[in-house]
Amino acid sequence: MANLIQVGNTEYCIGSDVNQWIVYKRVPVTKHNINGLSAIGYYTELIPAVTALSKRMLRLEEANSVSELYDAASKINKMMNETFNLEAMNNG
């Protein structure tokens, strides 16, 4: 694994190799998982990886109303923009 990008202060990070972007969840280190990462998705481009992780994080929120869901989506969107500078990526 060449690079890992930590996604905010969460248990998720995105890494890459020469062929793909990989979304990881941090897990306890064990003798079978010495790096403490569990791959949860593979993507050929960065934007779909970020989008999929954002959707996963939103689905895992425990929102009980539309306004709570909206607040969670806003928080996740802000975190992703701060981590990946998505506006510049989408315009460039």
LINUR-V406465 format. One record per pair of residues at least 12 apart in sequence whose ideal C-beta (glycine too) atoms are under 6 Angstrom apart, sorted by the first residue. I is the first residue (numbers start at 1). J is the second residue. If there is no record, write none. Layout:
<<I,J> <I,J>>
This chain:
<<1,15> <3,16> <7,83> <8,79> <8,83> <11,25> <11,26> <12,25> <12,53> <14,49> <20,42> <20,44> <21,43> <21,46> <21,49> <22,39> <22,42> <23,40> <23,41> <23,49> <23,53> <24,37> <24,39> <25,38> <25,40> <50,80> <50,84> <54,76> <54,80> <57,76> <58,73> <58,76>>
